[in-house]
Amino acid sequence: MKKILLLGAGRSSSSLIKYLLDNANNQQWLVTICDVSIESAQSKCGSNPAGRPVKFDVNDAAQREYEVQQADLIISLLPPHLHHLVAVDCVRFKKHFLTASYLSDEIKSLDADAKEAGIILLNECGLDPGIDHMSAMQVIDNIHAKGGELTTFKSYTGGLVAPESNDNPWGYKISWNPRNVILAGQGTARYIRNGEYKFIPYNRIFTEIETIVVDGMGSFDGYANRDSLAYRHHYGIDTIPTLLRGTLRHAGYCRAWDVFVKLGLTDDSYHLENSEELTYASIVKSFLPAASIKKTLPESVAHMCGLPVEGEAMTKVIWTGIFEDVKTGIKNASPAMILQHLLEQKWKLQADDKDMIVMQHQFEYVLNGSNHQIISSLIVKGDDQTYTAMAKTVGLPLGITAKLVLEGKIKLTGVCIPVMREIYEPVLAELALAGIVFEEKES
């Protein structure tokens, strides 16, 4: 019997856990589901005898080491900064390790040790990063195989709300870690365009956007995401003139979100004194420069941001309730935590709501002197609040890859991301059976 250890039973774990438990009987798996909340672990296990719920503290070294030693493969859905703790144990005890999170320098440094231990430390195996890598590499490898030269690659992904559940001005509801929603875009985005390096600091991320059109879905805002440059090497396209990875939001979202950025309400670096007694309105007022104070708070914010108070962006901001004289009720909170608390209520998925994943890759290449373009698009809708599109697209790649590793069909060792044919071909094939399929148009 093979033993799988899953660390974290939060919002994005439902489809992964269902996949592991559904396959447990045929594959002869025992699945240990660990979470800081035993109730969450138990609810995800249900009555399936192949599931073992455990209350878990990743900082308890003795418990962590014990659970890792008992397993053949570990999947971590923990917060990214905690993966390294688990990965070190996996190298020490020679256990395979999978996660959906971005590859960190700490885990990257374990490559030689992981190869010596004969294990794989696979990162970025979720949605974005994950499915984006696999689907992109399938197209890029095909272009290279027929002698084409790739000149442009752009990739955008958005975790959104399905059109039938889109009932607020933002066109957005939270289907994944809400903290990441609030902190999105922080840092400087790096990419390359026409052979020229481009850098966008956080204070301009939500103003320097592109309009992305997806067939059947309309237009979206696309903003640059993190460090696109690192993926030239991963994708084997080191000399490509144009490469950009970005995030999608419904049209108009970014201009409105930039108001929160300009106010300083996405800052998580300090806490406000007596934050539980402060009202949202008083917090906003405290961030305004004296020169921008007008008759009303919305007018003052609009003036500071150079926006019409009756315009679309300010309408979205006003709708959130950020200008209301309502106490936050949150102790020792940063501005970002206060904004998160407010938006978790306003952007909550209701019982009958469905979320949606939209991904689009844009490829341009030259073949036999002719210019070609491929547009590859993916649209996935969730089933309900539990089995969301986000949970499916983050969890299923991890589950499928875990199965392939345990079956010995993936023999790679060391630190990897899923850009190798050995990984992406079988994973994409099984994802297609689950309805996760890209549509390609070439011109």
C-alpha positions in Angstrom: 0.0 0.0 0.0 1.2 3.5 -0.9 0.8 6.3 1.5 0.1 9.9 0.5 0.5 12.8 3.0 -1.5 15.9 2.2 -0.7 19.0 4.2 -3.5 21.6 4.2 -7.2 21.0 3.7 -8.2 24.6 2.9 -10.3 26.2 0.2 -8.4 24.8 -2.8 -8.1 21.2 -1.5 -11.6 19.8 -2.2 -11.1 18.5 -5.8 -7.6 17.2 -4.9 -8.9 15.3 -1.9 -11.8 13.9 -3.9 -9.5 12.7 -6.6 -7.1 11.0 -4.2 -9.9 9.3 -2.3 -11.8 8.3 -5.4 -8.6 6.6 -6.7 -7.5 5.2 -3.3 -9.2 1.8 -3.7 -7.9 1.0 -7.2 -4.4 2.4 -6.4 -4.2 0.9 -2.9 -3.5 4.3 -1.3 -3.9 5.5 2.2 -4.4 9.3 2.2 -3.5 11.2 5.4 -5.1 14.6 5.4 -3.5 17.1 7.8 -4.7 20.5 8.7 -4.5 22.9 11.7 -8.3 22.4 11.9 -9.2 18.8 12.5 -12.8 19.6 11.6 -11.7 20.7 8.1 -9.6 17.6 7.7 -12.5 15.4 8.9 -15.1 17.1 6.7 -12.9 16.6 3.6 -12.3 12.9 4.4 -15.9 12.2 5.0 -16.5 8.5 5.7 -14.1 7.2 3.2 -11.9 4.5 4.9 -8.9 5.4 2.8 -8.8 8.9 4.4 -7.0 9.6 7.7 -7.7 13.0 9.1 -5.0 14.5 11.4 -4.8 17.7 13.4 -1.4 19.1 12.3 1.1 21.8 13.3 3.8 22.1 10.7 6.0 23.9 13.2 5.9 20.8 15.5 9.1 19.2 14.2 8.5 15.8 15.8 5.0 15.5 14.4 6.1 16.8 10.9 9.0 14.3 10.7 6.8 11.4 11.9 4.2 12.0 9.3 6.7 12.5 6.5 8.5 9.3 7.4 5.2 7.3 7.2 4.5 8.5 3.7 5.7 7.7 0.2 4.7 11.1 -1.3 3.9 14.4 0.3 1.6 17.1 -1.3 1.9 20.5 0.4 -0.9 23.0 0.2 0.6 25.0 3.1 1.4 28.7 2.8 4.4 29.0 0.5 6.9 30.1 3.2 6.4 26.8 5.0 7.1 24.5 2.0 10.8 24.5 2.7 10.4 23.0 6.2 8.6 20.0 4.6 10.9 19.7 1.6 14.0 19.5 3.8 12.4 16.6 5.6 11.4 14.9 2.3 15.1 15.0 1.2 16.2 13.7 4.5 13.8 10.8 4.5 13.8 10.3 0.7 10.1 11.1 0.1 8.7 12.7 -3.1 7.3 16.2 -2.7 4.7 18.1 -4.8 3.3 21.6 -4.4 1.3 24.1 -6.5 3.4 27.1 -5.3 6.1 29.0 -7.0 9.5 27.6 -6.9 11.5 29.3 -4.1 15.2 29.8 -3.9 15.2 27.7 -0.7 13.7 24.7 -2.4 15.9 25.3 -5.5 19.0 24.9 -3.3 17.9 21.3 -2.5 18.2 20.1 -6.1 21.5 18.2 -5.8 20.4 16.6 -2.5 17.1 15.6 -3.9 18.8 13.9 -6.9 21.1 12.0 -4.6 18.1 10.9 -2.6 16.4 9.7 -5.8 13.3 11.9 -5.2 11.4 14.6 -7.1 10.6 18.0 -5.6 8.0 19.2 -8.0 6.8 22.8 -7.7 4.4 25.0 -9.7 2.0 22.0 -10.4 -1.4 23.7 -10.0 -3.2 26.1 -12.2 -1.1 29.2 -12.6 1.6 28.2 -12.1 1.0 24.7 -13.4 -1.5 24.1 -16.1 -0.2 27.2 -17.8 3.3 25.7 -18.0 2.1 22.4 -19.3 -0.2 23.7 -21.9 2.3 26.3 -23.1 5.1 23.8 -23.4 3.0 21.4 -25.4 2.4 24.1 -28.0 6.0 25.4 -27.9 7.5 22.0 -28.3 5.2 21.4 -31.3 6.3 24.7 -32.9 9.9 23.8 -32.4 9.4 20.3 -33.7 8.2 21.6 -37.1 11.1 24.1 -37.3 9.2 27.2 -36.2 10.9 30.1 -34.4 8.8 31.5 -31.5 8.9 35.3 -31.4 6.1 36.1 -28.9 4.6 34.3 -26.0 2.0 35.9 -23.7 0.0 34.0 -21.1 -2.9 35.3 -18.9 -4.9 33.6 -16.3 -7.9 34.7 -14.1 -9.8 33.2 -11.3 -13.2 34.9 -11.9 -16.9 34.5 -11.3 -19.0 32.8 -13.9 -21.3 35.1 -15.9 -24.5 33.6 -14.4 -23.2 34.4 -10.9 -21.8 37.9 -11.8 -24.1 40.1 -9.8 -21.8 42.9 -8.5 -20.1 45.9 -10.2 -16.6 44.3 -9.9 -17.4 41.1 -11.7 -15.4 39.3 -9.0 -15.9 36.9 -6.1 -13.3 35.2 -4.0 -12.7 31.5 -4.8 -9.1 31.1 -3.4 -6.9 32.5 -0.7 -8.4 35.9 0.0 -5.1 37.3 1.4 -3.5 36.6 -2.0 -6.3 38.5 -3.7 -5.5 41.6 -1.6 -1.7 41.4 -2.0 -1.8 40.6 -5.8 0.6 42.4 -7.9 2.9 43.6 -5.1 6.6 43.8 -6.1 7.9 44.8 -9.5 6.7 43.0 -12.6 9.5 42.1 -15.1 9.0 41.0 -18.7 10.5 41.5 -22.2 8.9 43.2 -25.2 10.5 43.4 -28.7 13.9 42.6 -27.1 13.6 45.4 -24.5 13.4 44.7 -20.8 10.3 46.2 -19.1 9.7 46.8 -15.4 6.5 47.9 -13.8 6.6 48.9 -10.1 3.6 48.1 -7.9 2.2 51.7 -8.1 1.7 51.3 -11.8 0.7 47.6 -12.1 -3.0 48.3 -12.3 -2.7 51.2 -14.8 -0.5 49.5 -17.3 -2.9 46.9 -18.6 -3.8 45.2 -21.8 -7.2 44.3 -23.2 -7.5 40.6 -23.7 -10.4 39.2 -25.8 -11.5 35.7 -25.2 -14.0 34.1 -27.6 -17.4 33.8 -26.0 -16.3 35.6 -22.9 -15.6 39.1 -24.0 -12.9 41.5 -23.0 -10.7 41.4 -19.8 -8.1 43.5 -18.1 -4.7 41.8 -18.2 -1.9 43.0 -15.9 1.7 41.8 -15.8 2.4 39.2 -13.2 5.6 38.7 -11.2 8.8 37.8 -13.0 8.2 36.6 -16.6 11.9 36.7 -17.5 12.7 33.5 -15.5 10.5 31.4 -17.7 12.6 32.0 -20.8 15.1 29.4 -19.5 12.4 27.0 -18.2 10.6 27.0 -21.5 13.8 26.7 -23.6 13.1 30.1 -25.3 16.1 32.1 -24.0 16.3 34.4 -27.0 12.5 35.1 -27.5 12.0 38.9 -28.1 8.6 39.1 -26.3 7.5 37.2 -23.2 4.9 38.2 -20.7 2.8 36.3 -18.1 -0.2 38.1 -16.6 -3.4 38.0 -14.6 -6.9 38.5 -16.0 -9.8 40.4 -14.3 -13.1 41.6 -15.8 -12.9 44.8 -17.7 -12.7 47.9 -15.4 -11.5 46.0 -12.4 -7.9 47.2 -12.5 -8.7 50.9 -12.6 -11.0 50.5 -9.6 -8.5 48.4 -7.7 -5.8 51.0 -8.3 -7.8 53.3 -6.0 -7.1 51.0 -3.1 -3.5 50.8 -4.1 -3.1 54.6 -4.2 -4.9 55.0 -0.9 -2.4 52.5 0.7 -5.1 50.1 1.7 -3.3 47.0 0.3 -0.3 47.6 2.6 0.3 44.7 4.9 3.6 45.9 6.5 2.3 47.5 9.7 -0.7 47.4 12.0 -3.1 50.2 12.9 -3.5 51.2 16.5 -7.0 50.4 18.0 -8.0 49.1 14.5 -11.1 47.4 15.9 -12.6 50.8 16.9 -11.8 52.5 13.7 -14.5 52.9 11.0 -13.8 52.2 7.3 -14.5 55.9 6.6 -12.1 57.1 9.3 -9.4 54.9 7.9 -9.8 56.2 4.4 -9.8 59.8 5.6 -6.6 59.2 7.5 -4.9 58.2 4.3 -5.9 61.3 2.3 -3.6 64.2 1.8 -5.0 67.5 3.0 -5.0 69.0 -0.5 -7.5 66.4 -1.7 -10.2 67.0 0.9 -13.5 67.9 -0.7 -17.1 67.9 0.4 -17.5 64.2 0.7 -15.1 61.3 1.2 -15.8 59.7 -2.2 -15.2 63.1 -3.8 -11.9 63.5 -2.0 -10.7 60.1 -3.0 -11.8 60.7 -6.6 -9.9 64.0 -6.6 -6.7 62.3 -5.3 -6.9 59.6 -7.9 -7.9 61.9 -10.8 -11.2 60.1 -11.4 -14.8 61.3 -11.8 -16.7 60.5 -8.6 -19.7 59.3 -10.7 -17.5 57.2 -13.0 -17.3 53.4 -13.2 -14.2 53.0 -11.1 -15.5 55.1 -8.2 -18.9 53.4 -8.4 -17.1 50.1 -7.8 -15.2 51.5 -4.9 -18.2 53.0 -3.3 -20.1 49.7 -3.6 -17.6 48.0 -1.3 -18.7 50.0 1.7 -15.2 51.4 2.3 -16.6 54.9 2.9 -19.2 53.8 5.5 -19.0 54.7 9.2 -18.9 51.1 10.3 -16.3 49.8 12.7 -13.9 47.2 11.3 -14.1 45.1 14.5 -10.6 43.6 13.7 -7.9 43.9 16.4 -4.3 44.6 15.5 -5.0 44.8 11.8 -3.0 46.1 8.9 -4.7 48.1 6.2 -4.6 45.0 3.9 -6.2 42.9 6.6 -9.0 45.5 7.0 -9.6 45.6 3.3 -9.6 41.8 3.1 -12.2 41.6 6.0 -14.5 43.9 4.1 -14.2 42.3 0.7 -14.5 38.8 2.0 -18.1 39.8 2.9 -18.8 41.7 -0.3 -17.2 39.2 -2.6 -18.4 36.0 -1.0 -19.5 33.1 -3.2 -23.1 32.4 -2.4 -24.5 28.9 -2.1 -25.6 28.7 -5.8 -22.7 30.7 -7.2 -20.2 29.3 -9.6 -16.6 30.5 -10.2 -14.7 30.4 -13.5 -11.2 30.0 -14.7 -10.1 31.8 -17.9 -6.7 31.2 -19.3 -5.3 32.4 -22.7 -1.9 31.8 -24.4 -0.8 33.9 -27.3 1.9 32.5 -29.5 3.5 34.1 -32.6 6.1 32.3 -34.6 7.9 32.3 -38.0 7.9 29.2 -40.1 9.4 29.0 -43.6 9.3 32.8 -43.8 5.6 33.1 -42.9 4.2 34.6 -39.7 1.8 32.5 -37.7 -0.3 33.1 -34.6 -1.9 30.6 -32.2 -4.5 31.6 -29.6 -5.0 28.8 -27.0 -7.9 29.4 -24.5 -9.2 27.5 -21.5 -12.6 28.1 -19.8 -13.5 26.1 -16.7 -16.6 26.6 -14.5 -17.0 25.4 -11.0 -19.7 23.0 -9.9 -20.6 24.7 -6.6 -18.9 26.4 -3.6 -17.0 23.3 -2.7 -15.8 22.0 -6.1 -14.9 25.3 -7.6 -13.1 25.8 -10.9 -10.2 27.0 -8.8 -10.1 23.9 -6.7 -10.4 21.7 -9.8 -7.6 23.4 -11.7 -5.3 23.7 -8.7 -5.9 20.2 -7.3 -6.3 17.9 -10.2 -2.8 18.4 -11.7 -1.4 17.6 -8.3 -3.5 14.5 -7.9 -2.7 13.2 -11.4 1.0 13.9 -11.0 1.1 12.2 -7.6 -0.5 9.1 -9.2 2.0 9.1 -12.1 5.0 9.4 -9.6 3.7 6.6 -7.4 3.1 4.4 -10.5 6.7 5.0 -11.6 5.6 6.7 -14.8 7.4 9.9 -13.9 11.0 9.0 -13.1 12.5 12.5 -12.9 14.5 13.4 -9.7 15.6 16.7 -8.3 13.9 20.1 -8.2 11.5 20.5 -11.2 8.5 22.4 -12.5 6.1 20.6 -15.0 7.7 21.7 -18.3 8.9 18.3 -19.4 7.0 16.1 -21.8 7.2 13.2 -19.4 5.0 15.2 -17.0 2.8 17.4 -19.2 1.6 14.9 -21.8 0.0 12.4 -19.4 -1.3 15.1 -17.1 -2.9 17.1 -19.9 -4.4 13.9 -21.3 -6.1 13.1 -18.0 -7.2 16.7 -17.4 -8.9 16.5 -20.8 -11.0 13.6 -19.6 -12.1 15.8 -16.7 -13.3 18.5 -19.2 -10.2 20.7 -18.8 -9.4 21.3 -22.5 -7.8 24.1 -24.4 -9.3 25.4 -27.7 -6.7 26.5 -30.2 -7.1 28.8 -33.2 -4.3 29.3 -35.6 -3.9 32.0 -38.2 
